[in-house]
Amino acid sequence: MSKIGTLKPTGPGDFWSDLRGSIRTLAFKAIIRIAATNEPQPHTDAPTHRVYVQDPDGEQMDLGSAWSRTINRGPNTGGTFLSVTLDDPSFPHPINFAVFKDGEAANAVWRRRQDQAA
């Protein structure tokens, strides 16, 4: 896994309600905000969070979704993480990554899917 960013909680409420920070790859760099939807979920697969990026004019633009998931193996079993997808017409493919709590901050990490690995 590659760390592509760091986020920090900024609002009242639980750790996952409002995270802000940045992500960076060789081809993409953005200031992002991941905010809980705080709306009733119409079904169990609905996103629990929206992802916003800051455009060149400084405005927030909706660029993706995130789903709250439970860690099901390893030393943090039972903990929470976010599965994030960013997509835009300018991208050749969506960007998928996970956000894991690490102390008082959270790390955005990317891993190539096994079926895509060479």
C-alpha positions, 0 to 999 in steps of 0.5 A: 500500500502507498500512502497518498495523503493525510486528513484531520478531523475538523468538526464536532462529532465523531472522528469520521464526520468531517475530514480535511487534508490533501491527497497526491499522486504523480498525476493528481494533487488535491485539497479534499474534504470528506463529509458525512451525509447525515441523511437517511440511507435509502439502501445499505449500499448508499454512500455514507460520505461525500468527497469534495475537492477545491477547484482552481477558484477555491470553490468546493466541487463534489468529486466522489463518494465514500462508504464507511466499512468495518475492518475485518482482519488484522490487529484493528479488526472491528475498527472503521475505515472509509472506502473512497472513490473519486471520479471526474470526466478528466480522469481516465479511470476513477481513483479508489483509495481507503482512509484509515485512522492513525492516532489523531489523523487519518491516512489515505492509502492506495493499493493496486487491485490484485486482478490489475497487478502485472 
